[in-house]
Amino acid sequence: VQLQASGGGLVQPGGSLRLSCAASKSIFSINAMGWYRQAPGKQRELVAIITSGGNTNYADSVKGRFTISRDNAKNTVYLQMNSLKPEDTAVYYCNASSMRWGGNFWGQGTLVTVSS
């Protein structure tokens, strides 16, 4: 499964961005897709995940601000990020987990910088 992430950039505190992750396989063949992030000097952490059944889970630090969703027809998962804070600055990675395709797959990172 190939994943193409996009949508990062520079935004001021309090602003919004939407990340997109397009999968090369049908989203129905993927058990879960999610977004992780890695800030400089820190470990990669889970931000949000959505399962094939539509269940979602979020890191406590982004609850109420970020929303993960998907477009089945486009095999794409989105991460809507609102009320961004400087501590959200990181490289964001898209991830897909699929039993059918035999593994855990990563997209290239997209940099999100929150700064005034």
Helices and strands as residue ranges (DSSP letters): E 3-6, E 9-11, E 17-23, G 27-29, E 32-38, E 45-51, E 56-58, G 60-62, E 66-71, G 72-74, E 76-81, G 86-88, E 90-98, E 103-106, E 110-114
